[in-house]
């Protein structure tokens, strides 16, 4: 028998009554409710957000598609009010899901929920379900939730409501770094505090401490990341660790847990400084005081990170330095540029006995280096 169409006011009364019933049976989707004994209506299949977690941040809303195959001996449901995680689906009262009879005992219903973080607290993350109530085609009243125990094995019966976790951009320092050097990695893991509101009305953002976060590395030219180590986020969600430098990209990775979404930081590319070598030769040795002293040398750089082959480094400014006998400090005398093959050549006046050396400060791609001092005595 088809139930006569109710007026909107009567529908509102039924809706209020069902809400009161829901409160009596355990709260409106704030906890797993006990089953209500309303007719033979039941879920046969459910999809919430296409099987993916629902992730909410501090602002904005998330649109969540839902669908369900609903069974009733009379052919499904005539009216339906549905909510997800305490939020009513979009649409008119008693028809906020679009239901189509697909068999003599089933209706396929679809709808959309728009979830807003402003309506949730820190107790909200976790499994959420679809709750429906209304009248079947035979006039029987129903009240069903996918969180009822009998739907525990129904695929898609629930979805996870998660806080949006974020990882600040990876920072690897220093950059560039010498081969074999140490890199220091820093970052911060944060998530919303749904119990706190900022002055502008948005939910607060707080550090997420005590969480395992992976330090990952992708070598230059590589296509995938590998985990180097796992770091536990500290006070205010701060991250810090060190590792031996390698050329490539470094990032942080946080895996999803029961309350918070997964997060990946942007990568920070690191280039190793090529190793360099520097030689020096001062002549004649010994030299007369006040006479000319010729100082030569050569600056070379590695052609690969492995530093197995070197080539001359042209056009580089290199300081000629002198340390007087008995002193521990080198003083810069002049700056000379390397020639096309990396060679250095200059003359100075010998004023005192001591050690001469070349000193190179390094470039954006080549490491700094000092030549071993060449001792010169006066005669």
Secondary structure, DSSP 8 states (H G I E B T S, - for coil): -------HHHHHHHHHHHHHHHHHTT-SSSS-------TT-EEEEEEEGGGS-EEE-SSSEEEEEEEEEEE-TTSSEEEEEEEETTEE-SSBTTBSSEEEE-SSSEEEEEEEEEEEGGG--TT--EEEEEEEEEEETTS-EEEEETTSGGGTTSTTSEEEEEE--EE---EEESSSEETT-EEEEEEEEEEEEEEEE-TTS-EEEEE--S-EEEEEEEETT-SS-EEEEEEE--GGGEEEEEEE--SEEEEEEE---SSB--EE---EEE-EEB-EEEEEEEESSSB-TTSEEEEEEEEEEESSTT---EEE-TT-EEEEEEEETT----EEEEEEE--TTSEEEEEEE--S-EEEEEEE---SSB--EE---EEE-B-
